[in-house]
Amino acid sequence: MNWSSPANTALIKAFLALKSAREARSFLRDLLTETELEEFAKRLKTASLLAKKVPYSTIEAETGLSSTTIARVAHWLHRGMGGYRLVLKRLKQ
């Protein structure tokens, strides 16, 4: 995937242009389906639980995500570009 393609750059700039939770909520609601929004929220929750060393089985029961998706989130949490860790750190502050 080309992260610096014009379309991806425009999407990133759109996120950066948001100034409040209300604006972000409105934009995400227009951008994503309800199912997509729920899925992304579950993935963020999964990353948070994984960072706290919560077992996969507990995460699966709490989020309804498959063990495959949990493993994918774990992979990006520990070996990705640091996005999950950065967001989780900032949410703690």
Secondary structure as GFF3:
##gff-version 3
##sequence-region A 1 93
A	DSSP	alpha_helix	6	17	.	.	.	ID=ss1
A	DSSP	alpha_helix	21	31	.	.	.	ID=ss2
A	DSSP	alpha_helix	34	51	.	.	.	ID=ss3
A	DSSP	alpha_helix	56	63	.	.	.	ID=ss4
A	DSSP	alpha_helix	67	79	.	.	.	ID=ss5
A	DSSP	alpha_helix	83	92	.	.	.	ID=ss6
###
